[in-house]
Structure formats: structure tokens, C-alpha cells
Amino acid sequence: MRVRTNRMARLKQAIDASPVRRGVLRDAYEWFKNVGELPEGDEHVAYEVVHQALRGGEERAPEDEARLAERVRKAGIAYHKRERPGEAWPPTVRNLLFDEALFAYQPLRRLAGALIATEVAYGGDVESPGFAARYGIPMYGSIAMHIHDLTRTQALPPYEYQAKRLFARFDNIRGRVPQDAPSWFEAAYKALATFRQTGELPDDDLQLELLLVEIEMEQLFGHRHEHDVSKAMALLDKVSRLDGEEGEDALRALCEMAAAGKFRGFAIKRRRPAARGEGHIS
């Protein structure tokens, strides 16, 4: 009986440490990338899925039989010693969120998983280092709790969905911008200034994406300060969602608005001071 128990324990350890079969991993990864959900009930598959996303979607090279035993051993060490995404440097919101989705206690793990799925639903890309970057890293505490609080305050009606989709687009762009090229940023913001004055668009596709995101962010700011941004927001929504002639027409209309001076900033409206006792609980 003792021999059988030891053999079963060794078999379970070998199964836990085994590399994930390529077909299983591909299916699980495709679901994670498109839907944002990690497989439930199989921590090892979830671990491999997250690390494939951190590699930008790159699959591990297939191994021959001579190296498989060593790979099995290393896989067990990797998971059970918890080489965690959150330990990567420099820290990112994506790494910390993935870490909590894998290793946090159950309620927090579920919240982190739900936030990843929500971000993907709004267009977030799990392969991008900029995934959910707009929320920033809290000084202490859970990244999932930090994000959960901010998502309730950043998007105001009637633009909640459009705003969250915009934020995800912004994170994706940040992951593609050449961070070590100051001249690129200089050209991008020069293109933005030109657009505000003349309605002229840049030739560079990434600079154009950044320009449109910046303008839409400004409209949300204007909306927060009680300006009517409905026309611009409707056009920006069409540009981001529609291809072909409809999208081109909306982009031309935005350029006409810019040339007419509609995107040169918003004044912050001063609110009327509350009368004595107004707005207070006595």
C-alpha cells in the first residue's frame, strides 16, 4: 500500500510538472487573447498562457525527446517556485495584474481575472506591455483593487463605453510608440499642433492614431467640464469603429472641425459656490 501511495504521489508530481500539450495551450491562449479569461481548474496551463502573453504571443520552440525530461523538470520548478510576472523588472500594470490573476487569494484572483476580461472586451491587447497602463501602479496594496476603484470614476455618461474603449486604445498605442526616440514624440506633437490649426493629418499611421486618441481624450475632459462635445464624440466614435467610406467621411468632418478652430482647447467652467448650508448634511 505504501509503495502504491508513493508511486501515485510521484505520478501526480510528474503530471503537475509536465509541459502543457501544444494543442491545449494554443486553444487556451487563443481564448485568453480574444476573451481575456484564463482556464479555470488548471493552474499550470494558466501559468503557461500568461507567460506566452508576456512574450508577445511567441510560442515556445518544440523540443525533441532527448530534452523533454529536462523540460519537465524545469516546468515543475518554474511553476512551484513561482517565477512570477510581478517579479519582472521594470514593473508594469500588466505584469502585476497577471500576477494577481495567477497567485492571489481566490476573491482577489477572480477580481483580477474579471478586470483582464473587461479590458480585453474594450480592445485591450494582453500581448502589449501597455495593457491597462493608464491606471498606474499604486504605492501599496492590490493592483486589482486599485483599478476597480478607478474604473468607476473615469468614464461619465453617456460616454462610458466609448471612453473605456478609448482608454484601451491608448494603452495599445503606448505599447507601440518608440519610447527611446525623442524625435518621434517631437514630430507627433508637432503634427497634433498642425491639426489643431489647419485640420491637416500626419502621414505616419501611428502618429495619426495618437492624434485621434489625444483629441478624444480632450473631448472627455470638455464633457467633464460641461461643454457640448456630442458632435466630435460621434465623429471620433465612427472613425475608431468604421472602415471604408463611412470612416473616411467622419475623418474628413473632423478635419473640417479642426480647421474651423473647434479643437483648440476648453475653458474650465467655474461652478457657482454653494450657498451656506447647501450641499451639507446638518
Backbone as CSV, one residue per row, in Angstrom:
resi,resn,N_x,N_y,N_z,CA_x,CA_y,CA_z,C_x,C_y,C_z
1,MET,0.834,-1.202,0.000,0.000,0.000,0.000,0.868,1.251,0.000
2,ARG,1.949,1.208,0.814,2.837,2.370,0.904,3.537,2.602,-0.427
3,VAL,3.946,1.485,-1.091,4.609,1.594,-2.396,3.662,2.231,-3.401
4,ARG,2.395,1.773,-3.388,1.404,2.318,-4.326,1.180,3.810,-4.054
5,THR,1.117,4.213,-2.779,0.908,5.624,-2.428,2.062,6.477,-2.931
6,ASN,3.293,5.971,-2.739,4.472,6.722,-3.202,4.464,6.858,-4.721
7,ARG,4.065,5.748,-5.407,4.033,5.773,-6.872,2.999,6.784,-7.357
8,MET,1.807,6.817,-6.703,0.780,7.778,-7.099,1.243,9.211,-6.850
9,ALA,1.960,9.427,-5.761,2.463,10.766,-5.464,3.461,11.200,-6.533
10,ARG,4.349,10.253,-6.951,5.339,10.586,-7.998,4.629,10.856,-9.320
11,LEU,3.571,10.074,-9.619,2.825,10.283,-10.862,2.147,11.651,-10.865
12,LYS,1.529,12.033,-9.736,0.880,13.341,-9.662,1.896,14.454,-9.836
13,GLN,3.077,14.288,-9.217,4.117,15.311,-9.340,4.574,15.436,-10.795
14,ALA,4.697,14.301,-11.483,5.117,14.329,-12.886,4.072,15.011,-13.763
15,ILE,2.787,14.730,-13.499,1.714,15.368,-14.274,1.703,16.875,-14.033
16,ASP,1.833,17.271,-12.757,1.842,18.699,-12.429,2.996,19.432,-13.106
17,ALA,4.139,18.754,-13.230,5.336,19.394,-13.765,5.443,19.306,-15.273
18,SER,4.607,18.487,-15.888,4.754,18.265,-17.332,4.493,19.520,-18.136
19,PRO,5.179,19.665,-19.261,4.866,20.780,-20.163,3.432,20.651,-20.658
20,VAL,2.803,21.783,-20.869,1.430,21.767,-21.381,1.454,21.334,-22.843
21,ARG,0.551,20.415,-23.218,0.492,19.986,-24.616,0.196,21.167,-25.518
22,ARG,0.857,21.195,-26.667,0.816,22.358,-27.550,-0.610,22.698,-27.990
23,GLY,-1.416,21.665,-28.321,-2.785,21.928,-28.755,-3.629,22.547,-27.656
24,VAL,-3.478,22.044,-26.420,-4.216,22.580,-25.284,-3.815,24.035,-25.037
25,LEU,-2.507,24.285,-25.077,-2.016,25.635,-24.823,-2.482,26.610,-25.900
26,ARG,-2.474,26.166,-27.151,-2.928,27.059,-28.237,-4.391,27.447,-28.053
27,ASP,-5.232,26.480,-27.720,-6.650,26.778,-27.518,-6.839,27.730,-26.333
28,ALA,-6.139,27.445,-25.233,-6.276,28.277,-24.037,-5.746,29.678,-24.290
29,TYR,-4.637,29.770,-25.044,-4.059,31.086,-25.311,-4.949,31.912,-26.231
30,GLU,-5.516,31.270,-27.241,-6.408,31.975,-28.162,-7.604,32.545,-27.401
31,TRP,-8.136,31.787,-26.470,-9.271,32.238,-25.665,-8.860,33.418,-24.773
32,PHE,-7.684,33.330,-24.182,-7.192,34.403,-23.314,-6.991,35.686,-24.108
33,LYS,-6.395,35.576,-25.284,-6.127,36.758,-26.112,-7.428,37.404,-26.584
34,ASN,-8.407,36.608,-26.975,-9.636,37.149,-27.558,-10.709,37.504,-26.526
35,VAL,-10.712,36.790,-25.402,-11.776,36.977,-24.407,-11.238,37.494,-23.077
36,GLY,-9.944,37.213,-22.795,-9.339,37.692,-21.559,-9.519,36.772,-20.375
37,GLU,-9.980,35.537,-20.602,-10.219,34.606,-19.499,-9.152,33.523,-19.464
38,LEU,-8.627,33.276,-18.265,-7.670,32.192,-18.053,-8.421,30.892,-17.782
39,PRO,-7.832,29.752,-18.145,-8.509,28.468,-17.885,-8.673,28.229,-16.387
40,GLU,-9.849,27.789,-15.985,-10.107,27.508,-14.574,-9.763,26.062,-14.263
41,GLY,-9.254,25.848,-13.066,-9.002,24.488,-12.610,-7.691,23.890,-13.079
42,ASP,-6.900,24.630,-13.842,-5.597,24.115,-14.280,-4.589,25.256,-14.184
43,GLU,-3.958,25.371,-13.015,-3.048,26.479,-12.760,-1.826,26.448,-13.668
44,HIS,-1.389,25.245,-14.027,-0.195,25.134,-14.862,-0.474,25.682,-16.267
45,VAL,-1.626,25.345,-16.839,-1.981,25.875,-18.155,-2.121,27.392,-18.074
46,ALA,-2.772,27.889,-17.019,-2.927,29.331,-16.856,-1.567,30.015,-16.777
47,TYR,-0.652,29.407,-16.065,0.712,29.953,-15.926,1.385,30.052,-17.289
48,GLU,1.309,29.002,-18.071,1.946,28.999,-19.398,1.283,30.015,-20.330
49,VAL,-0.041,30.168,-20.236,-0.773,31.131,-21.066,-0.308,32.555,-20.762
50,VAL,-0.225,32.887,-19.479,0.205,34.232,-19.084,1.614,34.520,-19.585
51,HIS,2.504,33.552,-19.441,3.889,33.801,-19.860,4.026,33.863,-21.377
52,GLN,3.147,33.202,-22.108,3.163,33.368,-23.563,2.734,34.789,-23.930
53,ALA,1.740,35.319,-23.226,1.327,36.711,-23.465,2.466,37.668,-23.153
54,LEU,3.200,37.417,-22.073,4.323,38.276,-21.710,5.455,38.210,-22.735
55,ARG,5.506,37.121,-23.511,6.489,37.015,-24.604,5.943,37.611,-25.900
56,GLY,4.814,38.316,-25.833,4.229,38.901,-27.028,3.499,37.900,-27.889
57,GLY,3.100,36.758,-27.302,2.374,35.730,-28.049,3.267,34.665,-28.649
58,GLU,4.564,34.813,-28.482,5.505,33.851,-29.081,5.409,32.488,-28.389
59,GLU,5.241,31.432,-29.187,5.203,30.076,-28.630,6.614,29.607,-28.296
60,ARG,6.691,28.737,-27.308,7.988,28.103,-27.037,8.330,27.180,-28.199
61,ALA,9.602,27.091,-28.516,10.028,26.186,-29.591,9.758,24.742,-29.181
62,PRO,9.265,23.902,-30.109,9.039,22.482,-29.767,10.356,21.795,-29.432
63,GLU,10.308,20.849,-28.485,11.529,20.171,-28.046,11.538,18.713,-28.479
64,ASP,12.730,18.185,-28.692,12.837,16.779,-29.056,12.818,15.923,-27.793
65,GLU,12.699,14.622,-27.985,12.551,13.701,-26.855,13.742,13.752,-25.915
66,ALA,14.935,13.999,-26.455,16.146,13.990,-25.623,16.115,15.110,-24.580
67,ARG,15.390,16.204,-24.882,15.370,17.332,-23.959,14.086,17.397,-23.150
68,LEU,13.146,16.509,-23.416,11.842,16.606,-22.789,11.907,16.388,-21.273
69,ALA,12.704,15.420,-20.822,12.780,15.143,-19.387,13.293,16.366,-18.620
70,GLU,14.279,17.058,-19.196,14.812,18.255,-18.549,13.763,19.371,-18.556
71,ARG,13.001,19.456,-19.632,11.930,20.463,-19.718,10.856,20.187,-18.673
72,VAL,10.528,18.908,-18.469,9.559,18.537,-17.432,10.047,19.002,-16.065
73,ARG,11.327,18.736,-15.802,11.887,19.133,-14.504,11.819,20.648,-14.317
74,LYS,12.210,21.385,-15.364,12.228,22.850,-15.272,10.820,23.434,-15.171
75,ALA,9.871,22.802,-15.842,8.492,23.298,-15.773,7.969,23.212,-14.349
76,GLY,8.283,22.103,-13.674,7.848,21.954,-12.297,8.471,23.007,-11.400
77,ILE,9.768,23.246,-11.569,10.455,24.263,-10.766,9.865,25.637,-11.044
78,ALA,9.624,25.935,-12.325,9.121,27.253,-12.714,7.788,27.560,-12.057
79,TYR,6.865,26.583,-12.094,5.559,26.865,-11.516,5.599,26.811,-9.991
80,HIS,6.180,25.746,-9.442,6.095,25.565,-7.999,6.972,26.557,-7.235
81,LYS,8.030,27.055,-7.863,8.816,28.115,-7.228,8.261,29.490,-7.564
82,ARG,7.239,29.505,-8.411,6.520,30.737,-8.712,7.442,31.833,-9.262
83,GLU,7.979,31.590,-10.446,8.666,32.665,-11.165,7.570,33.588,-11.673
84,ARG,7.266,34.598,-10.899,6.022,35.332,-11.049,6.165,36.538,-11.973
85,PRO,5.090,36.848,-12.733,5.118,38.040,-13.584,5.412,39.309,-12.801
86,GLY,4.897,39.378,-11.574,5.087,40.575,-10.759,6.508,40.815,-10.324
87,GLU,7.384,39.830,-10.503,8.783,39.996,-10.128,9.624,40.533,-11.280
88,ALA,9.016,40.647,-12.471,9.757,41.168,-13.628,10.089,42.643,-13.409
89,TRP,11.158,43.096,-14.063,11.569,44.494,-13.937,11.783,45.089,-15.323
90,PRO,11.347,46.319,-15.586,10.630,47.191,-14.663,9.196,46.734,-14.469
91,PRO,8.586,47.063,-13.338,7.208,46.620,-13.090,6.245,47.311,-14.037
92,THR,5.206,46.602,-14.442,4.149,47.175,-15.268,2.802,46.799,-14.670
93,VAL,1.767,47.557,-15.026,0.421,47.225,-14.579,0.053,45.825,-15.071
94,ARG,0.404,45.518,-16.320,0.079,44.207,-16.886,0.699,43.082,-16.061
95,ASN,1.990,43.181,-15.766,2.658,42.123,-15.003,2.000,41.918,-13.643
96,LEU,1.720,43.016,-12.953,1.141,42.911,-11.608,-0.273,42.343,-11.651
97,LEU,-1.054,42.739,-12.661,-2.419,42.232,-12.791,-2.410,40.742,-13.129
98,PHE,-1.534,40.341,-14.054,-1.404,38.917,-14.383,-0.968,38.121,-13.159
99,ASP,-0.057,38.692,-12.365,0.437,38.014,-11.166,-0.714,37.735,-10.193
100,GLU,-1.558,38.738,-9.981,-2.679,38.538,-9.059,-3.692,37.547,-9.623
101,ALA,-3.864,37.526,-10.958,-4.791,36.573,-11.577,-4.300,35.137,-11.423
102,LEU,-2.993,34.960,-11.230,-2.431,33.622,-11.047,-2.292,33.227,-9.583
103,PHE,-1.839,34.143,-8.731,-1.335,33.749,-7.421,-2.043,34.373,-6.213
104,ALA,-2.924,35.346,-6.421,-3.585,35.981,-5.274,-4.587,35.017,-4.645
105,TYR,-5.072,35.360,-3.432,-6.115,34.537,-2.819,-7.380,34.638,-3.665
106,GLN,-8.282,33.684,-3.521,-9.329,33.449,-4.507,-10.190,34.665,-4.859
107,PRO,-10.751,35.421,-3.896,-11.587,36.569,-4.294,-10.819,37.600,-5.120
108,LEU,-9.574,37.871,-4.736,-8.764,38.848,-5.460,-8.349,38.301,-6.820
109,ARG,-8.088,36.993,-6.881,-7.751,36.360,-8.161,-8.918,36.493,-9.137
110,ARG,-10.130,36.292,-8.647,-11.307,36.428,-9.510,-11.486,37.867,-9.984
111,LEU,-11.263,38.836,-9.091,-11.386,40.242,-9.476,-10.356,40.590,-10.544
112,ALA,-9.098,40.156,-10.355,-8.054,40.428,-11.348,-8.429,39.805,-12.689
113,GLY,-8.932,38.568,-12.671,-9.347,37.913,-13.908,-10.486,38.654,-14.595
114,ALA,-11.443,39.135,-13.803,-12.577,39.874,-14.372,-12.117,41.188,-14.990
115,LEU,-11.154,41.854,-14.359,-10.643,43.120,-14.897,-9.879,42.899,-16.201
116,ILE,-9.122,41.803,-16.289,-8.422,41.477,-17.537,-9.441,41.248,-18.652
117,ALA,-10.483,40.463,-18.363,-11.506,40.171,-19.365,-12.230,41.447,-19.805
118,THR,-12.503,42.341,-18.860,-13.163,43.607,-19.189,-12.281,44.452,-20.086
119,GLU,-10.993,44.503,-19.751,-10.045,45.294,-20.553,-9.968,44.755,-21.981
120,VAL,-9.938,43.446,-22.135,-9.911,42.830,-23.469,-11.198,43.146,-24.224
121,ALA,-12.332,43.135,-23.526,-13.615,43.439,-24.172,-13.641,44.848,-24.744
122,TYR,-12.893,45.760,-24.125,-12.821,47.130,-24.624,-11.693,47.329,-25.637
123,GLY,-11.022,46.249,-26.018,-9.989,46.344,-27.045,-8.575,46.224,-26.530
124,GLY,-8.391,45.964,-25.238,-7.050,45.811,-24.690,-6.341,44.587,-25.253
125,ASP,-5.024,44.680,-25.412,-4.216,43.619,-26.008,-3.296,43.029,-24.947
126,VAL,-3.534,41.767,-24.556,-2.736,41.142,-23.490,-1.274,40.987,-23.874
127,GLU,-0.958,41.070,-25.179,0.432,40.945,-25.614,1.198,42.268,-25.534
128,SER,0.502,43.354,-25.261,1.128,44.672,-25.230,1.636,45.004,-23.831
129,PRO,2.884,45.481,-23.701,3.378,45.929,-22.389,2.555,47.086,-21.823
130,GLY,1.811,47.790,-22.705,0.988,48.910,-22.257,-0.395,48.508,-21.774
131,PHE,-0.675,47.208,-21.677,-2.002,46.726,-21.261,-2.392,47.353,-19.916
132,ALA,-3.512,48.125,-19.910,-4.069,48.755,-18.697,-3.106,49.741,-18.040
133,ALA,-2.114,50.226,-18.781,-1.079,51.082,-18.191,-1.621,52.394,-17.658
134,ARG,-2.753,52.867,-18.211,-3.273,54.178,-17.816,-3.605,54.263,-16.327
135,TYR,-3.839,53.129,-15.671,-4.224,53.159,-14.269,-3.047,53.441,-13.341
136,GLY,-1.840,53.208,-13.831,-0.671,53.419,-12.987,-0.544,52.361,-11.905
137,ILE,0.610,52.348,-11.251,0.891,51.362,-10.204,0.688,52.014,-8.843
138,PRO,-0.145,51.437,-7.979,-0.381,52.045,-6.664,0.860,51.969,-5.778
139,MET,0.953,52.876,-4.850,2.099,52.879,-3.928,2.113,51.613,-3.068
140,TYR,0.945,51.079,-2.759,0.857,49.861,-1.956,-0.482,49.206,-2.230
141,GLY,-0.624,47.957,-1.821,-1.890,47.256,-1.956,-2.063,46.592,-3.309
142,SER,-3.267,46.113,-3.536,-3.598,45.300,-4.712,-3.783,46.147,-5.959
143,ILE,-3.186,45.718,-7.075,-3.388,46.407,-8.350,-4.832,46.242,-8.814
144,ALA,-5.440,45.083,-8.563,-6.823,44.853,-8.988,-7.788,45.777,-8.242
145,MET,-7.591,45.946,-6.940,-8.449,46.839,-6.168,-8.255,48.283,-6.617
146,HIS,-7.024,48.650,-6.934,-6.708,49.997,-7.424,-7.446,50.277,-8.735
147,ILE,-7.392,49.342,-9.687,-8.057,49.517,-10.983,-9.566,49.539,-10.805
148,HIS,-10.073,48.658,-9.966,-11.518,48.560,-9.763,-12.095,49.886,-9.281
149,ASP,-11.376,50.575,-8.425,-11.848,51.853,-7.920,-11.824,52.917,-9.023
150,LEU,-10.750,52.955,-9.833,-10.615,53.992,-10.842,-11.599,53.838,-11.988
151,THR,-11.975,52.597,-12.344,-12.898,52.401,-13.469,-14.272,53.001,-13.179
152,ARG,-14.588,53.236,-11.919,-15.900,53.791,-11.582,-15.929,55.316,-11.682
153,THR,-14.754,55.953,-11.857,-14.707,57.417,-11.816,-14.205,58.054,-13.108
154,GLN,-13.681,57.280,-14.063,-13.030,57.863,-15.227,-13.935,58.070,-16.426
155,ALA,-15.036,57.355,-16.529,-15.902,57.448,-17.712,-17.291,57.903,-17.281
156,LEU,-17.726,59.042,-17.836,-19.005,59.622,-17.440,-20.070,59.391,-18.516
157,PRO,-21.339,59.234,-18.114,-22.410,59.058,-19.093,-22.570,60.333,-19.934
158,PRO,-22.962,60.210,-21.204,-23.360,58.961,-21.885,-22.220,58.283,-22.630
159,TYR,-20.975,58.548,-22.220,-19.827,58.072,-22.995,-19.023,56.980,-22.277
160,GLU,-19.670,56.241,-21.361,-18.914,55.246,-20.594,-18.215,54.237,-21.499
161,TYR,-18.982,53.632,-22.399,-18.404,52.575,-23.238,-17.350,53.147,-24.176
162,GLN,-17.646,54.266,-24.823,-16.701,54.869,-25.757,-15.418,55.271,-25.044
163,ALA,-15.547,55.785,-23.816,-14.373,56.203,-23.062,-13.490,55.010,-22.708
164,LYS,-14.093,53.927,-22.262,-13.295,52.766,-21.873,-12.623,52.135,-23.084
165,ARG,-13.311,52.135,-24.213,-12.690,51.639,-25.435,-11.517,52.545,-25.841
166,LEU,-11.687,53.854,-25.653,-10.608,54.807,-25.944,-9.397,54.552,-25.051
167,PHE,-9.636,54.333,-23.754,-8.524,54.111,-22.835,-7.726,52.871,-23.225
168,ALA,-8.433,51.816,-23.646,-7.740,50.598,-24.083,-6.919,50.861,-25.346
169,ARG,-7.472,51.648,-26.285,-6.713,52.006,-27.496,-5.454,52.784,-27.124
170,PHE,-5.581,53.688,-26.168,-4.440,54.498,-25.754,-3.330,53.619,-25.189
171,ASP,-3.711,52.633,-24.372,-2.703,51.720,-23.823,-2.010,50.933,-24.936
172,ASN,-2.789,50.489,-25.933,-2.197,49.740,-27.042,-1.197,50.602,-27.804
173,ILE,-1.548,51.864,-28.024,-0.641,52.775,-28.740,0.629,52.998,-27.924
174,ARG,0.484,53.182,-26.622,1.657,53.402,-25.763,2.617,52.226,-25.832
175,GLY,2.071,51.032,-26.021,2.928,49.853,-26.140,3.672,49.791,-27.463
176,ARG,3.243,50.567,-28.474,3.873,50.537,-29.798,4.745,51.752,-30.078
177,VAL,4.596,52.802,-29.275,5.365,54.021,-29.503,6.839,53.782,-29.180
178,PRO,7.770,54.266,-30.017,9.206,54.094,-29.740,9.659,54.973,-28.571
179,GLN,9.701,54.395,-27.382,9.969,55.173,-26.176,11.365,55.794,-26.152
180,ASP,12.300,55.217,-26.904,13.682,55.712,-26.880,13.973,56.641,-28.056
181,ALA,12.933,57.231,-28.646,13.131,58.102,-29.813,12.446,59.444,-29.562
182,PRO,13.127,60.389,-28.882,12.524,61.698,-28.602,12.070,62.429,-29.861
183,SER,12.775,62.214,-30.968,12.407,62.899,-32.212,11.023,62.455,-32.702
184,TRP,10.659,61.197,-32.397,9.343,60.706,-32.806,8.250,61.474,-32.067
185,PHE,8.429,61.662,-30.763,7.442,62.399,-29.978,7.370,63.859,-30.424
186,GLU,8.516,64.414,-30.721,8.559,65.806,-31.189,7.732,65.952,-32.473
187,ALA,7.917,65.010,-33.404,7.171,65.047,-34.665,5.680,64.811,-34.422
188,ALA,5.361,63.909,-33.480,3.958,63.584,-33.207,3.211,64.790,-32.647
189,TYR,3.838,65.505,-31.719,3.148,66.645,-31.121,3.159,67.864,-32.031
190,LYS,4.129,67.941,-32.928,4.088,68.971,-33.970,2.907,68.700,-34.908
191,ALA,2.690,67.421,-35.251,1.552,67.047,-36.098,0.228,67.372,-35.407
192,LEU,0.165,67.169,-34.084,-1.044,67.483,-33.334,-1.324,68.988,-33.366
193,ALA,-0.270,69.802,-33.184,-0.442,71.264,-33.227,-0.889,71.716,-34.611
194,THR,-0.330,71.108,-35.649,-0.726,71.459,-37.023,-2.190,71.114,-37.260
195,PHE,-2.609,69.959,-36.771,-4.011,69.550,-36.936,-4.949,70.542,-36.256
196,ARG,-4.613,70.984,-35.053,-5.475,71.927,-34.339,-5.668,73.220,-35.132
197,GLN,-4.620,73.625,-35.843,-4.660,74.900,-36.559,-5.279,74.787,-37.952
198,THR,-4.977,73.699,-38.654,-5.327,73.624,-40.077,-6.215,72.433,-40.448
199,GLY,-6.291,71.425,-39.562,-7.035,70.212,-39.905,-6.226,69.235,-40.734
200,GLU,-4.944,69.510,-40.917,-4.083,68.619,-41.716,-3.667,67.408,-40.889
201,LEU,-3.711,66.211,-41.505,-3.380,64.965,-40.809,-1.952,64.539,-41.114
202,PRO,-1.283,63.876,-40.163,0.070,63.369,-40.424,0.051,62.159,-41.353
203,ASP,1.157,61.920,-42.047,1.262,60.757,-42.941,1.532,59.472,-42.171
204,ASP,2.197,59.587,-41.019,2.565,58.417,-40.218,1.321,57.847,-39.528
205,ASP,1.049,56.560,-39.736,-0.172,55.937,-39.206,-0.225,55.960,-37.680
206,LEU,0.912,55.674,-37.019,0.919,55.646,-35.557,0.738,57.056,-34.993
207,GLN,1.343,58.051,-35.643,1.135,59.435,-35.213,-0.327,59.846,-35.379
208,LEU,-0.966,59.370,-36.441,-2.383,59.656,-36.649,-3.228,59.023,-35.546
209,GLU,-2.931,57.776,-35.178,-3.672,57.112,-34.102,-3.532,57.888,-32.797
210,LEU,-2.296,58.317,-32.494,-2.057,59.076,-31.262,-2.806,60.398,-31.297
211,LEU,-2.810,61.061,-32.437,-3.515,62.330,-32.588,-5.002,62.160,-32.287
212,LEU,-5.624,61.145,-32.874,-7.060,60.923,-32.674,-7.386,60.597,-31.215
213,VAL,-6.504,59.819,-30.580,-6.709,59.495,-29.168,-6.602,60.750,-28.312
214,GLU,-5.608,61.590,-28.590,-5.432,62.828,-27.823,-6.664,63.730,-27.959
215,ILE,-7.171,63.870,-29.177,-8.343,64.718,-29.397,-9.559,64.166,-28.657
216,GLU,-9.720,62.833,-28.684,-10.874,62.232,-27.992,-10.739,62.376,-26.482
217,MET,-9.515,62.250,-25.956,-9.293,62.479,-24.523,-9.715,63.898,-24.143
218,GLU,-9.376,64.854,-25.000,-9.738,66.242,-24.724,-11.257,66.431,-24.701
219,GLN,-11.963,65.710,-25.580,-13.423,65.817,-25.592,-14.017,65.299,-24.278
220,LEU,-13.436,64.229,-23.735,-13.900,63.721,-22.441,-13.652,64.752,-21.343
221,PHE,-12.507,65.416,-21.421,-12.204,66.480,-20.459,-13.240,67.599,-20.591
222,GLY,-13.543,67.988,-21.838,-14.547,69.015,-22.059,-15.912,68.608,-21.537
223,HIS,-16.260,67.333,-21.742,-17.544,66.839,-21.254,-17.605,66.901,-19.725
224,ARG,-16.513,66.566,-19.080,-16.465,66.633,-17.612,-16.733,68.058,-17.130
225,HIS,-16.302,69.033,-17.940,-16.489,70.434,-17.559,-17.687,71.070,-18.270
226,GLU,-18.645,70.207,-18.656,-19.975,70.624,-19.100,-19.993,71.329,-20.452
227,HIS,-19.048,71.031,-21.318,-19.085,71.517,-22.692,-19.823,70.500,-23.562
228,ASP,-20.458,70.985,-24.625,-21.149,70.099,-25.561,-20.121,69.509,-26.531
229,VAL,-19.859,68.214,-26.397,-18.862,67.552,-27.254,-19.526,66.478,-28.111
230,SER,-20.847,66.521,-28.225,-21.575,65.416,-28.844,-21.185,65.200,-30.306
231,LYS,-21.021,66.293,-31.077,-20.698,66.144,-32.494,-19.326,65.509,-32.674
232,ALA,-18.324,66.038,-31.964,-16.964,65.499,-32.081,-16.900,64.057,-31.603
233,MET,-17.564,63.738,-30.491,-17.532,62.376,-29.967,-18.186,61.397,-30.927
234,ALA,-19.267,61.816,-31.579,-19.924,60.936,-32.544,-19.012,60.655,-33.736
235,LEU,-18.316,61.688,-34.219,-17.395,61.503,-35.348,-16.202,60.636,-34.950
236,LEU,-15.643,60.879,-33.781,-14.497,60.093,-33.312,-14.884,58.634,-33.117
237,ASP,-16.094,58.398,-32.655,-16.592,57.030,-32.499,-16.649,56.325,-33.853
238,LYS,-17.141,57.020,-34.867,-17.210,56.431,-36.205,-15.822,56.157,-36.771
239,VAL,-14.899,57.091,-36.587,-13.536,56.913,-37.101,-12.887,55.676,-36.488
240,SER,-13.118,55.451,-35.182,-12.468,54.325,-34.497,-13.122,52.985,-34.821
241,ARG,-14.406,52.992,-35.202,-15.132,51.738,-35.397,-15.323,51.337,-36.852
242,LEU,-15.410,52.334,-37.752,-15.844,52.047,-39.117,-14.692,52.108,-40.109
243,ASP,-14.697,51.184,-41.048,-13.728,51.183,-42.138,-14.393,51.738,-43.394
244,GLY,-13.573,51.965,-44.404,-14.119,52.343,-45.700,-14.637,53.761,-45.737
245,GLU,-15.653,53.985,-46.570,-16.121,55.336,-46.873,-16.715,56.042,-45.658
246,GLU,-17.447,55.294,-44.809,-18.054,55.931,-43.637,-16.994,56.476,-42.689
247,GLY,-15.954,55.674,-42.452,-14.869,56.129,-41.592,-14.131,57.311,-42.193
248,GLU,-13.905,57.284,-43.504,-13.215,58.382,-44.189,-14.047,59.667,-44.129
249,ASP,-15.355,59.546,-44.304,-16.227,60.724,-44.228,-16.170,61.357,-42.839
250,ALA,-16.194,60.501,-41.805,-16.130,61.020,-40.437,-14.792,61.712,-40.180
251,LEU,-13.708,61.145,-40.709,-12.383,61.748,-40.531,-12.304,63.104,-41.239
252,ARG,-12.875,63.195,-42.430,-12.893,64.481,-43.141,-13.673,65.534,-42.354
253,ALA,-14.787,65.106,-41.759,-15.590,66.042,-40.967,-14.814,66.528,-39.737
254,LEU,-14.021,65.646,-39.139,-13.168,66.058,-38.013,-12.142,67.087,-38.461
255,CYS,-11.553,66.863,-39.632,-10.572,67.806,-40.156,-11.203,69.184,-40.388
256,GLU,-12.428,69.198,-40.860,-13.141,70.468,-41.076,-13.396,71.175,-39.742
257,MET,-13.744,70.394,-38.708,-13.940,70.988,-37.387,-12.646,71.590,-36.867
258,ALA,-11.521,70.886,-37.090,-10.221,71.391,-36.637,-9.864,72.682,-37.355
259,ALA,-10.049,72.689,-38.674,-9.734,73.890,-39.457,-10.592,75.072,-39.024
260,ALA,-11.787,74.807,-38.493,-12.681,75.867,-38.013,-12.367,76.272,-36.569
261,GLY,-11.307,75.692,-35.999,-10.873,76.088,-34.665,-11.598,75.409,-33.524
262,LYS,-12.208,74.248,-33.767,-13.005,73.579,-32.737,-12.169,72.752,-31.763
263,PHE,-10.887,72.524,-32.060,-10.072,71.654,-31.200,-8.885,72.404,-30.613
264,ARG,-9.123,73.621,-30.171,-8.030,74.431,-29.614,-8.131,74.590,-28.112
265,GLY,-8.810,73.669,-27.463,-8.861,73.665,-26.002,-10.210,74.091,-25.447
266,PHE,-10.443,73.726,-24.177,-11.689,74.050,-23.490,-11.400,74.955,-22.301
267,ALA,-12.298,75.898,-22.083,-12.227,76.686,-20.850,-12.861,75.871,-19.729
268,ILE,-12.271,75.955,-18.550,-12.841,75.269,-17.396,-13.912,76.160,-16.793
269,LYS,-15.130,75.671,-16.805,-16.240,76.465,-16.273,-16.189,76.481,-14.753
270,ARG,-16.277,77.671,-14.195,-16.287,77.794,-12.741,-17.691,77.492,-12.219
271,ARG,-17.733,76.659,-11.207,-19.032,76.313,-10.638,-19.459,77.377,-9.630
272,ARG,-20.774,77.572,-9.530,-21.309,78.514,-8.549,-21.018,78.011,-7.145
273,PRO,-20.437,78.863,-6.285,-20.177,78.408,-4.904,-21.473,78.034,-4.206
274,ALA,-21.427,77.020,-3.418,-22.626,76.579,-2.694,-23.031,77.612,-1.670
275,ALA,-24.330,77.841,-1.556,-24.833,78.744,-0.527,-24.626,78.098,0.846
276,ARG,-24.664,78.952,1.858,-24.455,78.436,3.205,-25.459,77.324,3.508
277,GLY,-24.947,76.203,3.910,-25.800,75.067,4.261,-26.137,74.181,3.086
278,GLU,-25.911,74.692,1.829,-26.271,73.897,0.659,-25.241,72.800,0.445
279,GLY,-25.705,71.607,0.190,-24.786,70.521,-0.078,-24.163,69.920,1.161
280,HIS,-24.598,70.321,2.355,-24.043,69.779,3.602,-25.144,69.061,4.363
281,ILE,-24.742,68.078,5.092,-25.703,67.363,5.955,-25.629,67.964,7.342
282,SER,-26.739,68.477,7.797,-26.739,69.113,9.113,-27.074,68.094,10.190
